[in-house]
Amino acid sequence: MGFDGFVIHHSVCEQKPKTESWDFIIKQDSSVIASPVLKDSELIHICLEGDFNKDYDAMNLEQKMQLFTASKIISELSRLYSISPLFLFPHSETCPGAYFPWNVLVIYPVDGYH
């Protein structure tokens, strides 16, 4: 199975897709609900619970932990399915938002740093 990348959602999206379309939901306490099977043959969908349309510095500790959890999931799935961790796509123009801190999600596999 070849994937083209990851789609990032947040749960306050105005164009809410059905939650059944998400492969991973990262709850506010950073726990993860994983779908038993990946649902899209081209993209892996990850949803962060809450509003992530804000600058990283404006986020609370729980949101920062959710982003860390998402980065670890992306890193592991990138390795498992040979996907570049740089292939991250927003769900829409407003989801997860214009101020979403994309660079926080990227862990470069070579050196393990953001």
Summary of the structure (lengths in Angstrom):
residues: 114
radius of gyration: 13.0
end to end distance: 27.2
largest distance: 37.9
contacts: 324
relative contact order: 0.26
helix: 27%
strand: 18%
